[in-house]
Amino acid sequence: MRKGKILQIGCENFGAGGRSVVIYNLTRPLCDDYRIDFLSCGRVKNVAYQKEIEKVGGEVKVYIENKKENKVFREIKRTIALCRMIKAEKYNIVHINADDAWEAAKSLWIAQHAGVKKVVVHAHTTGTDKKTNIIKKIVLIISKKYANRYANKKLACSIEAAAYLFGEKNTSDVEIINNGINAKKYVFNRKKREEMRDNLGISDKEYAICSIGRLTSVKNPIFILEIIRELYNNINNNIRFYWIGEGELKEKVSKKIEQYDMDEYTFLLGNRKDVNDLLQAMDVFVLGSLYEGFGIVNLEAQANGIPGIISDVVPEEAVLNDNFLRVPLEKGKKYWAYCIKRQFGNRTKENMVEKIEQKGFDIEKSSIKLKQIYEDLINNR
């Protein structure tokens, strides 16, 4: 018999967004003990994940808004509908995954008014690309106070993410749940590398560079394109660049690739379920995020041994390898291009599975920690 019912909020971007993948992986081993549902405010795009959730006894609760309605009226309708659904399902715990305090506070209020006694708020990033005016700043200040006062358990993927959502003075009671991976899946395999490079049409003399993430402004894709263009035109034209991921900026990025005449060496691969195999083919990993709570893709790349150039907004604890360098975005495209060039052929030969497990980034250990938190909340410990 299962010990309780848990609803995950803020993870509907199955298979594409960082926090949805993290929570899916963290909770998958817990499904024998708990029924774990996911809320999706919109149609589920990746049905494969929905089927997997249903296979282990969970459910994806879908709420679809009418975008033509007035925004305020839409928000009221959404709040009422979610309150009713959560109340009817009688969840023991609602686990809210959020980027900022306002996002967390809205769902926290709904959960409380639906009668949920135990609410978890989980911070996943260190900032946002949304413009913040004076009104929004005030809303965030109030939301932080609300989240700190009423959340039964405060979690974060890093101390920087905790400080951003809850406030720098309110991190002492935040528990860090490391973004973990199954490192064995990503270990370097020469045979698989040759197979994947052949599939992608990468010759022996070419260097393959990749970035992984949603095509959104926070991932800074236009800046990455400018770096790759600089590298190709002025440093080394024996390169191919691959972006793995979808997002609202896909059309803009595609047009920019055409405008920059990058079609012959730049490729958008979309969402892929074989990221571990694609990484085998790569020579350098690049991440130019404006904000990043942790960035699980950093672990995936390092597990494979690939050298990386990443923005310095990525927390230091996410860097495990000497060949993974944090570089300020202010250094500009020329400096970044030069750094990438210096990383060619710099793959590490260390045993990364052992290193990742020692550092506490093993998904099984993180999952066990989350399971204990759920048990303590349900048993009022």
C-alpha positions as CSV (number, residue, x, y, z in Angstrom):
1,M,0.0,0.0,0.0
2,R,1.3,3.5,-0.9
3,K,2.1,5.9,1.8
4,G,0.5,9.0,0.3
5,K,-0.3,11.2,-2.7
6,I,2.0,13.9,-4.0
7,L,1.3,16.5,-6.7
8,Q,4.2,18.1,-8.5
9,I,3.6,21.7,-9.8
10,G,5.9,23.5,-12.2
11,C,7.2,20.5,-14.2
12,E,4.9,20.3,-17.2
13,N,7.6,20.8,-19.8
14,F,8.3,17.0,-19.8
15,G,11.6,16.0,-21.5
16,A,12.6,19.6,-22.5
17,G,13.0,21.8,-19.5
18,G,15.6,21.4,-16.8
19,R,13.5,21.3,-13.7
20,S,10.9,19.0,-15.2
21,V,13.5,16.4,-16.1
22,V,15.2,16.8,-12.7
23,I,11.9,16.2,-10.8
24,Y,10.8,13.4,-13.1
25,N,14.1,11.6,-12.5
26,L,14.1,12.3,-8.7
27,T,10.6,11.0,-8.2
28,R,10.6,8.0,-10.5
29,P,12.2,5.7,-7.9
30,L,9.6,6.7,-5.3
31,C,6.5,5.6,-7.2
32,D,6.3,2.3,-5.4
33,D,5.8,4.2,-2.1
34,Y,3.8,7.2,-3.3
35,R,1.4,8.1,-6.0
36,I,3.0,11.0,-7.7
37,D,1.0,13.2,-10.1
38,F,2.1,16.1,-12.2
39,L,0.2,19.3,-13.0
40,S,0.3,20.5,-16.6
41,C,-1.1,23.9,-17.4
42,G,-1.4,23.2,-21.1
43,R,-1.4,20.3,-23.4
44,V,1.4,17.7,-22.9
45,K,3.8,18.0,-25.8
46,N,5.9,14.9,-24.9
47,V,3.4,12.1,-24.5
48,A,6.1,9.5,-23.9
49,Y,6.8,11.0,-20.4
50,Q,3.0,11.1,-19.7
51,K,2.8,7.4,-20.5
52,E,5.7,6.6,-18.3
53,I,4.1,8.5,-15.4
54,E,0.8,6.6,-15.9
55,K,2.7,3.3,-16.2
56,V,3.9,3.7,-12.6
57,G,0.5,4.7,-11.2
58,G,0.7,8.4,-11.5
59,E,-1.4,10.9,-13.5
60,V,-0.8,14.1,-15.4
61,K,-3.5,16.6,-14.4
62,V,-4.1,18.8,-17.4
63,Y,-5.6,22.3,-17.2
64,I,-5.9,24.2,-20.4
65,E,-6.5,28.0,-20.4
66,N,-8.5,29.9,-22.9
67,K,-5.9,32.4,-24.1
68,K,-8.6,34.6,-25.7
69,E,-10.1,35.4,-22.3
70,N,-9.1,38.4,-20.2
71,K,-5.8,37.7,-18.3
72,V,-7.2,38.5,-14.9
73,F,-10.3,36.5,-15.5
74,R,-8.1,33.6,-16.8
75,E,-6.0,33.7,-13.6
76,I,-9.2,33.6,-11.4
77,K,-10.6,30.7,-13.4
78,R,-7.3,28.8,-13.2
79,T,-7.0,29.4,-9.4
80,I,-10.6,28.1,-8.8
81,A,-10.2,25.1,-11.0
82,L,-6.8,24.1,-9.4
83,C,-8.2,24.6,-5.9
84,R,-11.1,22.2,-6.7
85,M,-8.9,19.6,-8.3
86,I,-6.3,19.5,-5.5
87,K,-9.1,19.5,-2.9
88,A,-10.9,16.6,-4.6
89,E,-7.7,14.5,-4.9
90,K,-6.8,15.0,-1.2
91,Y,-3.0,15.2,-1.7
92,N,-0.8,14.7,1.3
93,I,1.9,16.9,-0.2
94,V,2.1,19.5,-2.9
95,H,5.6,20.0,-4.2
96,I,6.0,23.4,-5.9
97,N,8.9,23.8,-8.3
98,A,9.6,27.5,-9.1
99,D,12.0,29.9,-10.6
100,D,11.0,32.9,-8.5
101,A,9.0,33.8,-5.3
102,W,5.9,35.0,-7.1
103,E,5.6,31.8,-9.1
104,A,6.0,29.8,-5.8
105,A,3.6,32.0,-3.8
106,K,0.7,31.7,-6.3
107,S,0.8,27.9,-6.1
108,L,1.4,27.9,-2.4
109,W,-1.8,30.0,-1.9
110,I,-3.8,27.6,-4.1
111,A,-2.5,24.5,-2.2
112,Q,-3.3,26.0,1.2
113,H,-6.8,27.0,0.2
114,A,-7.3,23.5,-1.2
115,G,-6.7,22.2,2.3
116,V,-3.2,20.7,1.7
117,K,-1.4,20.5,5.0
118,K,2.2,20.0,3.7
119,V,3.6,22.1,1.0
120,V,7.2,22.0,-0.4
121,V,8.7,24.9,-2.2
122,H,11.7,24.0,-4.4
123,A,14.0,26.7,-5.9
124,H,15.5,25.9,-9.3
125,T,17.3,29.0,-10.7
126,T,19.4,32.0,-9.7
127,G,17.5,34.7,-11.7
128,T,15.1,35.5,-14.5
129,D,15.3,37.2,-17.8
130,K,11.9,38.9,-17.2
131,K,12.1,42.7,-16.8
132,T,11.5,43.8,-13.3
133,N,9.8,47.2,-12.6
134,I,9.1,48.7,-9.2
135,I,5.7,47.0,-8.9
136,K,7.2,43.5,-9.7
137,K,10.0,44.1,-7.2
138,I,7.4,44.8,-4.5
139,V,5.5,41.7,-5.5
140,L,8.6,39.6,-5.2
141,I,9.5,41.0,-1.8
142,I,6.0,40.1,-0.5
143,S,6.1,36.8,-2.2
144,K,9.4,35.9,-0.6
145,K,7.9,36.7,2.9
146,Y,4.9,34.5,2.1
147,A,6.9,31.6,0.8
148,N,9.2,31.7,3.9
149,R,6.4,31.9,6.3
150,Y,4.0,29.2,4.9
151,A,6.2,26.6,3.1
152,N,6.5,23.5,5.3
153,K,9.7,22.6,3.6
154,K,12.1,24.7,1.6
155,L,14.4,23.0,-1.0
156,A,16.8,24.3,-3.6
157,C,19.2,22.9,-6.2
158,S,22.0,25.2,-5.0
159,I,22.6,27.8,-2.3
160,E,22.5,30.5,-5.0
161,A,19.0,29.4,-6.1
162,A,17.9,29.3,-2.5
163,A,19.1,32.9,-2.0
164,Y,17.3,34.1,-5.1
165,L,13.9,32.6,-4.3
166,F,13.8,32.9,-0.5
167,G,16.2,35.8,0.1
168,E,19.9,35.7,1.2
169,K,19.0,35.9,4.9
170,N,16.5,33.0,4.7
171,T,18.7,30.1,3.5
172,S,19.7,28.5,6.8
173,D,16.6,26.3,6.8
174,V,16.8,25.4,3.1
175,E,17.7,21.9,2.3
176,I,19.8,21.4,-0.8
177,I,18.7,18.5,-3.1
178,N,21.5,18.0,-5.6
179,N,20.5,17.8,-9.3
180,G,21.6,14.2,-9.9
181,I,22.1,12.0,-12.9
182,N,22.7,8.4,-13.7
183,A,26.4,8.9,-14.6
184,K,26.9,5.5,-16.1
185,K,24.6,6.4,-19.0
186,Y,27.0,9.2,-20.1
187,V,30.4,7.5,-19.8
188,F,32.6,7.9,-22.9
189,N,32.4,5.1,-25.4
190,R,34.6,5.2,-28.4
191,K,32.5,2.9,-30.5
192,K,29.4,4.9,-29.8
193,R,31.3,8.1,-30.6
194,E,32.2,6.8,-34.0
195,E,28.7,5.6,-34.7
196,M,27.1,9.0,-33.7
197,R,29.6,11.1,-35.6
198,D,28.9,9.0,-38.7
199,N,25.1,9.5,-38.2
200,L,25.6,13.3,-37.8
201,G,28.0,13.5,-40.8
202,I,31.0,14.7,-38.7
203,S,34.3,14.0,-40.4
204,D,37.5,13.0,-38.5
205,K,39.0,16.5,-39.1
206,E,36.0,18.4,-37.8
207,Y,35.3,19.5,-34.2
208,A,31.8,19.1,-32.9
209,I,30.5,21.7,-30.5
210,C,27.1,21.6,-28.8
211,S,24.8,23.5,-26.5
212,I,21.8,21.8,-24.7
213,G,18.8,23.7,-23.4
214,R,15.5,25.3,-24.4
215,L,15.6,28.0,-27.1
216,T,14.7,30.8,-24.7
217,S,16.3,34.1,-24.0
218,V,17.7,32.9,-20.6
219,K,19.8,30.4,-22.5
220,N,21.2,33.2,-24.6
221,P,21.2,31.3,-28.0
222,I,21.9,34.4,-30.2
223,F,25.1,35.1,-28.3
224,I,26.1,31.5,-28.7
225,L,25.5,31.8,-32.5
226,E,27.7,34.9,-32.6
227,I,30.5,33.0,-30.8
228,I,30.3,30.1,-33.2
229,R,30.3,32.5,-36.2
230,E,33.4,34.2,-34.8
231,L,35.1,30.9,-34.3
232,Y,34.3,29.7,-37.8
233,N,35.2,32.9,-39.6
234,N,38.3,33.9,-37.8
235,I,39.8,31.0,-35.9
236,N,38.9,27.5,-37.2
237,N,36.4,26.6,-39.9
238,N,36.6,22.9,-39.3
239,I,33.7,22.9,-36.9
240,R,30.1,21.9,-36.6
241,F,27.7,23.3,-34.1
242,Y,24.6,21.6,-32.7
243,W,21.8,23.0,-30.5
244,I,19.8,20.3,-28.7
245,G,16.4,21.6,-27.5
246,E,13.2,23.4,-28.6
247,G,11.7,26.7,-27.5
248,E,9.9,29.8,-28.4
249,L,13.0,31.4,-30.0
250,K,13.4,28.6,-32.5
251,E,12.1,30.7,-35.4
252,K,14.2,33.7,-34.5
253,V,17.3,31.5,-34.1
254,S,16.6,29.8,-37.5
255,K,16.4,33.2,-39.2
256,K,19.6,34.3,-37.5
257,I,21.4,31.2,-38.7
258,E,20.3,32.0,-42.3
259,Q,21.2,35.7,-41.9
260,Y,24.7,34.8,-40.7
261,D,25.2,32.2,-43.5
262,M,25.7,29.5,-40.9
263,D,23.5,26.8,-42.5
264,E,26.3,24.6,-43.6
265,Y,27.8,24.1,-40.1
266,T,25.0,24.9,-37.6
267,F,22.2,22.5,-36.8
268,L,19.1,22.6,-34.6
269,L,18.4,19.1,-33.4
270,G,15.2,19.8,-31.4
271,N,14.3,17.8,-28.3
272,R,16.1,14.4,-28.2
273,K,15.8,11.4,-25.9
274,D,19.3,10.3,-26.9
275,V,21.3,13.2,-25.4
276,N,23.7,10.7,-23.7
277,D,24.5,9.3,-27.2
278,L,24.8,12.7,-28.9
279,L,27.3,13.8,-26.3
280,Q,29.6,11.0,-27.3
281,A,30.0,12.7,-30.7
282,M,30.9,16.1,-29.3
283,D,34.3,17.7,-28.7
284,V,33.3,20.8,-26.7
285,F,30.2,21.7,-24.7
286,V,29.0,25.4,-24.5
287,L,26.5,27.0,-22.2
288,G,25.9,30.8,-22.3
289,S,23.0,31.1,-19.8
290,L,22.1,34.5,-18.3
291,Y,20.9,32.6,-15.2
292,E,21.2,29.0,-14.1
293,G,20.1,27.4,-10.8
294,F,22.5,24.5,-11.4
295,G,22.2,23.2,-15.0
296,I,22.0,19.4,-15.0
297,V,23.4,19.4,-18.6
298,N,26.7,20.5,-17.0
299,L,26.8,17.2,-15.1
300,E,25.8,15.2,-18.2
301,A,28.6,16.7,-20.3
302,Q,31.2,16.3,-17.5
303,A,30.2,12.6,-17.0
304,N,31.2,12.1,-20.6
305,G,34.5,13.9,-20.1
306,I,33.8,16.6,-22.7
307,P,35.6,19.9,-22.1
308,G,33.2,22.9,-21.5
309,I,33.0,26.6,-21.7
310,I,30.1,27.9,-19.5
311,S,28.9,31.2,-18.2
312,D,30.0,32.1,-14.7
313,V,26.4,32.3,-13.5
314,V,26.6,28.5,-13.2
315,P,27.3,27.7,-9.5
316,E,30.9,26.7,-8.8
317,E,29.7,23.4,-7.3
318,A,28.4,22.3,-10.7
319,V,32.0,22.3,-12.0
320,L,33.8,19.0,-11.3
321,N,36.4,18.8,-14.0
322,D,39.5,21.0,-14.6
323,N,38.5,21.1,-18.3
324,F,35.2,22.8,-17.5
325,L,35.7,26.5,-17.4
326,R,33.4,29.3,-16.1
327,V,33.7,32.4,-18.3
328,P,32.0,35.8,-17.8
329,L,29.6,36.7,-20.6
330,E,31.0,40.2,-20.5
331,K,34.3,38.9,-22.1
332,G,32.4,38.8,-25.4
333,K,32.2,36.6,-28.4
334,K,35.9,36.8,-29.5
335,Y,37.2,35.7,-26.1
336,W,34.6,32.9,-25.9
337,A,35.5,31.7,-29.4
338,Y,39.2,31.6,-28.4
339,C,38.4,29.7,-25.2
340,I,36.5,27.1,-27.2
341,K,39.4,26.7,-29.6
342,R,41.7,26.0,-26.7
343,Q,39.5,23.2,-25.5
344,F,39.7,21.2,-28.7
345,G,41.2,17.7,-27.8
346,N,40.9,18.4,-24.0
347,R,38.6,15.5,-23.1
348,T,39.3,14.2,-19.5
349,K,40.3,10.6,-18.9
350,E,39.2,10.5,-15.3
351,N,36.6,8.1,-13.9
352,M,33.7,10.5,-13.9
353,V,31.2,8.0,-12.5
354,E,33.2,7.7,-9.3
355,K,33.8,11.4,-9.1
356,I,30.1,12.4,-9.6
357,E,29.0,9.9,-6.9
358,Q,31.6,11.1,-4.5
359,K,30.4,14.7,-5.0
360,G,26.8,13.7,-4.2
361,F,25.4,14.2,-7.7
362,D,24.2,10.6,-8.1
363,I,20.4,10.6,-8.9
364,E,19.8,7.6,-6.6
365,K,21.2,9.4,-3.5
366,S,19.3,12.6,-4.3
367,S,16.1,10.5,-4.7
368,I,16.7,8.8,-1.4
369,K,17.1,12.2,0.3
370,L,13.8,13.4,-1.2
371,K,12.0,10.3,-0.1
372,Q,13.1,10.9,3.5
373,I,11.8,14.5,3.3
374,Y,8.4,13.2,2.1
375,E,8.2,10.6,4.9
376,D,9.1,13.2,7.5
377,L,6.4,15.6,6.3
378,I,3.7,12.9,6.1
379,N,4.7,11.6,9.6
380,N,4.9,15.2,11.0
381,R,8.5,14.8,11.9
